[in-house]
Amino acid sequence: MSYEVKVSILGFEDTLNVEINEIDSLFSTMQDLDNKNISFTIVNPYLLREYSFDLPSSIKVLLDIHENSNISVYNIVVIQKSLENSTVNFLAPVIVNNDNRKIAQAVLDSKGHPDFGMCESIKSFK
């Protein structure tokens, strides 16, 4: 299914339309539909750890999120040769409104979320 990117993925401002495909319950891919050379591995953070944050109101408005919206949250993974050495960015979740197929990457304040890192190893969540 394709999604419109309403707030850029950090470092990929030209990525405007993506497709998300589930690999399994933990991993999915997010493919740039306009540039097949750009693909992200994303993870369901709730299967790794307790994960909660207040969604910035600007993201709620841009994605038209309401109380009953069907929302998914993913985090981008940097894949390493050994999968267990791959890292997850918990400070910049990708928010998906499945109702209107719009996504945005939120950037959380590290001071407000001291337990979340930008580069946390997957092996620490086994």
C-alpha positions as CSV (number, residue, x, y, z in Angstrom):
1,M,0.0,0.0,0.0
2,S,1.3,3.5,-0.8
3,Y,1.6,6.4,1.5
4,E,2.1,10.1,1.1
5,V,5.0,11.5,3.1
6,K,3.8,14.7,4.8
7,V,6.9,15.4,7.0
8,S,10.2,14.3,5.4
9,I,12.3,11.3,6.5
10,L,15.5,12.9,8.0
11,G,18.0,13.2,5.2
12,F,15.6,12.0,2.5
13,E,13.6,15.2,1.8
14,D,12.9,14.1,-1.8
15,T,11.1,10.9,-0.6
16,L,7.4,11.9,-1.1
17,N,5.6,8.6,-1.7
18,V,6.5,5.3,0.0
19,E,5.2,1.8,0.1
20,I,5.3,-0.2,3.3
21,N,5.5,-4.0,3.1
22,E,5.5,-6.2,6.2
23,I,8.3,-8.9,6.3
24,D,7.1,-10.3,9.7
25,S,5.5,-9.0,12.9
26,L,8.7,-7.2,13.8
27,F,10.3,-6.0,10.5
28,S,8.8,-4.2,7.5
29,T,10.3,-2.3,4.6
30,M,9.5,1.2,3.5
31,Q,10.3,1.8,-0.2
32,D,10.5,5.1,-2.0
33,L,8.1,4.8,-4.9
34,D,9.9,7.4,-7.0
35,N,13.5,6.2,-6.3
36,K,13.8,2.4,-6.1
37,N,17.4,2.9,-4.8
38,I,16.0,4.2,-1.5
39,S,14.6,1.7,0.9
40,F,14.4,1.6,4.7
41,T,14.1,-1.3,7.1
42,I,11.6,-0.4,9.8
43,V,10.6,-2.1,13.0
44,N,7.6,-2.3,15.2
45,P,9.0,-0.8,18.4
46,Y,6.3,-2.3,20.7
47,L,7.7,-5.7,20.1
48,L,11.1,-4.7,21.4
49,R,10.3,-2.5,24.4
50,E,7.9,-0.3,26.2
51,Y,7.5,2.7,24.0
52,S,5.3,5.7,24.5
53,F,5.5,9.4,23.7
54,D,3.2,12.4,23.1
55,L,2.7,12.9,19.5
56,P,3.5,16.5,18.5
57,S,0.3,18.4,17.7
58,S,1.8,19.6,14.4
59,I,2.1,15.9,13.3
60,K,-1.5,15.2,14.4
61,V,-2.7,18.1,12.2
62,L,-0.6,17.2,9.2
63,L,-1.7,13.5,9.3
64,D,-5.3,14.4,10.3
65,I,-5.0,12.2,13.4
66,H,-8.0,12.0,15.7
67,E,-8.9,9.9,18.7
68,N,-10.2,6.9,16.7
69,S,-7.6,7.1,13.9
70,N,-5.9,3.8,12.9
71,I,-2.2,4.6,13.6
72,S,1.0,2.6,13.2
73,V,4.4,3.5,14.6
74,Y,7.7,2.3,13.2
75,N,11.3,3.1,13.9
76,I,14.1,3.0,11.2
77,V,16.7,0.3,11.6
78,V,20.3,0.6,10.4
79,I,21.0,-2.9,9.2
80,Q,24.5,-4.3,10.0
81,K,26.1,-7.4,8.6
82,S,25.3,-9.3,11.8
83,L,21.6,-8.5,12.3
84,E,22.0,-8.4,16.1
85,N,24.4,-5.5,15.7
86,S,21.8,-3.5,13.8
87,T,20.6,-0.3,15.5
88,V,17.2,1.3,16.0
89,N,16.4,5.0,16.2
90,F,13.8,5.4,18.9
91,L,14.0,9.2,18.9
92,A,12.6,9.7,15.4
93,P,9.5,7.4,15.0
94,V,7.7,7.2,11.7
95,I,4.0,7.8,12.3
96,V,1.5,6.3,9.9
97,N,-2.2,7.2,9.6
98,N,-3.6,4.1,8.0
99,D,-7.0,5.7,7.4
100,N,-5.8,8.3,4.9
101,R,-2.4,6.7,4.0
102,K,-0.2,9.6,5.2
103,I,3.0,9.4,7.1
104,A,5.4,11.7,8.9
105,Q,8.6,11.3,10.9
106,A,8.4,12.9,14.3
107,V,11.6,14.0,16.0
108,L,11.4,13.6,19.8
109,D,13.3,15.7,22.3
110,S,16.0,13.5,23.9
111,K,15.7,15.4,27.2
112,G,12.0,14.5,27.4
113,H,12.7,10.9,26.5
114,P,16.0,10.0,28.2
115,D,15.4,6.3,27.8
116,F,15.2,6.5,24.0
117,G,18.4,6.6,21.9
118,M,19.1,7.3,18.3
119,C,21.3,4.2,17.9
120,E,20.2,1.4,20.2
121,S,21.4,-2.1,19.4
122,I,18.7,-4.7,18.6
123,K,20.7,-7.3,20.6
124,S,20.0,-5.3,23.8
125,F,16.3,-6.2,23.4
126,K,16.6,-10.0,23.2
